[in-house]
Each structure stands twice: as C-alpha cells, then as structure tokens.
Amino acid sequence: QVQLVESGGGLVQSGGSLRLSCVASGSGFSINDMGWFRQAPGKQREFVARITSGGSTNYVDSMKGRFTISRDNAKNTVNLQMNSLKPEDTAAYYCHANLWVLGANRDYWGQGTQVTVSS
C-alpha cells in the first residue's frame, strides 16, 4: 500500500523558515509529479508548488522567491523550503504525488502537516 507521510510543520515567527518533507512509502510504484498544496481554515485547498520527475518546477506567484521545492528521487522524497514566512502562510500543508501504480496514474495525498506563523 502506498502512503505519503509529511513532516516538518510547526510554529514559527513571521520572517522565519520551515522545511517540510514528504516521503512516499510502499512498493510497486513509480513517481511522476510531486507537489504541495495548502488549506487555511475556511478556505479551499490551494496549489503551492510542483516538481516533475525531471526536476522542472512550478510555483504559485505569491510564493516565488520565498518557497523552494526539491525532490530526491532515490529516496522518493519531496521537500518544501519555506523562507520569509508570513502569517497568511498559516495553513495545513498537504503533500501530493501522482504515481504510476497498478497499471494506472493515480493521485495520492498525505495526511497534512500544520504550519502556523505568528505575527
């Protein structure tokens, strides 16, 4: 069974940094795109960043220059380095991966990790 497990959330002051990590565990799969989404209370889940298997990246405009996504294909891991954090970055952050498993492309989500930025 494939699972995505996130780590690295927490409480940080405005202007601080956090690094989120997500590892895909299980067997019998290959990973296409990996990425991060976030959901603040009372709001819809929104896209944050994405990285392809070849290393190409996409970011939402408001996070360009502050957030950096990276991946380690050998470890089935995707990371999100978040710098210059703002209170409006407070949200639950979810790892997403598109995997080739059981003969099809399938979307998987982590359980979420909370990021809280205090002013």
Residue, then its C-alpha position, 0 to 999 in steps of 0.5 A: q500500500v502506498q502512503l505519503v507521510e509529511s513532516g516538518g510543520g510547526l510554529v514559527q515567527s513571521g520572517g522565519s523558515l520551515r522545511l517540510s518533507c514528504v516521503a512516499s512509502g510502499s512498493g510497486f510504484s513509480i513517481n511522476d509529479m510531486g507537489w504541495f498544496r495548502q488549506a487555511p481554515g475556511k478556505q479551499r485547498e490551494f496549489v503551492a508548488r510542483i516538481t516533475s520527475g525531471g526536476s522542472t518546477n512550478y510555483v504559485d506567484s505569491m510564493k516565488g522567491r520565498f518557497t523552494i521545492s526539491r525532490d530526491n528521487a532515490k529516496n522518493t522524497v519531496n521537500l518544501q523550503m519555506n523562507s520569509l514566512k508570513p502569517e497568511d502562510t498559516a495553513a495545513y500543508y498537504c503533500h501530493a504525488n501522482l504515481w504510476v501504480l497498478g497499471a494506472n496514474r493515480d493521485y495520492w495525498g498525505q495526511g497534512t502537516q500544520v504550519t502556523v506563523s505568528s505575527 
